[in-house]
């Protein structure tokens, strides 16, 4: 299987199963419409007739032979070496948890999937003892895993900051005797950030997610504080201060959401960069199409064009020495995720769970409140292993739309929660999310291809444009 497309003046061919990327000339690109296994010993006459008005016959024959050689070497139309691993898909140790330390929020974001913070279950804060039970559960269910991840989530976690500190303290106290090492993340809207919170986050959190949508007008339209006032002027100085004081070896990123109201979201990405941030994510809103800000399939052409515009501007920025990471364009073409990760993605409901203030366990934060996907409760000591098995089987070879999709090894079947909420089945891929993901991947591959070209010696360039 291959995927070919044009972008930014390049003819790009992605070999799906090998992960190889080929930058080709126009002849090769067109020839691939008709050249595919099983290759004949010589270029078929019908193919030559189709192209001979535009290219010399000898070039067509030579190009066909090059494609045949690449296929013979399993570098083009490569065999699928991943499906055989799907039969090993099985329940795995739990290694990550989203801890809903707060089901309350001091903001009223209009697109909030969590019903403005309480997930439709009532506003409440997690008791410290429930947080400790969550740590005990994670240690127990992680089996032989040493490195564990815990994300303090909400609502707004800093509304229950004392509990955050106590849970971290308890987890650290259990590391030595349990043989575990915790890596903490906290996601915050920034309203309650003060010097104490900044110091604690920068001391204990391996990663911190800072929620802000970009330009002030865009942010304040969708992310007001309780009472209706815009949040931008409140949170931006605090985010800047946190990042300025953060160790450069520790992760962070500012995370925004774009909607139908700002289809020119590249401007929000660059607004965040201009504000001093170099780790940026601006993601599409996913919600019911009944909302006026919802993205729909009719928006796809505009969104695709904006992603391409953003990718080109990022390359221009790099050349000007103004590099930053845009998370949706980060891709490793040399190695990338392991085979199992490519098959099953985030591990929702299997390697990863979410826990609410009441101690209820769900497959992930986006399933919280959906009663049929409640997996158990910490205080009751229950955990649905059958549901865990169900999620362990949620891989690309069990998702009908994914099996023949060129992007499957990069998105790993998409988001199970989105699939369920908008398609009614965790195995039925959410079409809009798929199309957005594929466009982002095309942009990410193009960026890497351009960087490769710009580092080639002059005598390597023509070869790169045939096959590289």
Number of C-alpha atoms within 10 A of each C-alpha: 17 19 15 19 12 13 13 13 7 16 21 24 23 22 21 23 20 18 18 19 23 21 24 21 18 15 17 22 19 14 18 15 10 12 19 17 14 10 16 12 9 11 18 14 9 10 16 19 11 12 15 14 9 9 13 11 15 11 14 21 16 13 19 26 18 15 23 24 14 14 18 15 11 15 22 27 24 20 14 11 10 15 13 8 11 17 9 11 16 15 19 18 17 25 23 24 28 24 28 27 31 27 28 24 24 19 22 18 22 14 20 17 17 21 18 22 24 23 22 14 14 11 15 18 22 21 17 19 14 22 27 18 16 27 23 17 15 21 26 14 15 19 12 13 16 14 15 18 17 24 22 25 26 30 29 28 28 26 20 20 17 12 22 23 16 15 23 20 13 16 22 15 11 16 15 10 7 13 12 18 17 22 16 19 21 24 22 23 24 26 21 18 20 12 12 9 16 19 15 13 20 20 12 19 21 18 18 23 22 24 22 28 27 29 18 17 12 20 21 20 17 22 26 18 19 14 9 13 15 20 23 23 12 15 19 21 13 19 24 14 15 23 22 12 11 17 12 9 7 14 16 24 20 25 21 21 22 25 21 17 14 15 20 18 26 22 15 24 25 21 16 24 20 11 15 14 20 20 18 24 24 22 16 18 18 20 18 15 12 9 11 10 19 18 24 15 13 9 13 16 10 11 23 19 14 17 24 21 15 21 22 18 14 22 18 13 14 13 11 9 9 13 15 15 15 20 15 16 21 15 16 12 14 7 8 13 14 9 14 16 16 19 27 26 21 19 25 26 28 26 20 23 24 27 28 30 20 19 23 22 28 29 26 23 24 18 24 23 17 12 9 8 16 20 21 17 18 19 13 9 10 12 16 15 14 11 17 23 16 14 23 20 22 24 26 26 21 16 20 13 17 22 16 12 17 18 22 25 24 21 21 21 32 27 19 27 21 21 19 16 16 18 15 13 15 22 25 20 24 23 16 16 18 20 15 17 17 18 17 20 19 23 24 22 20 27 21 18 19 15 14 12 16 11 10 11 8 9 8 12 14 13 12 17 18 19 20 18
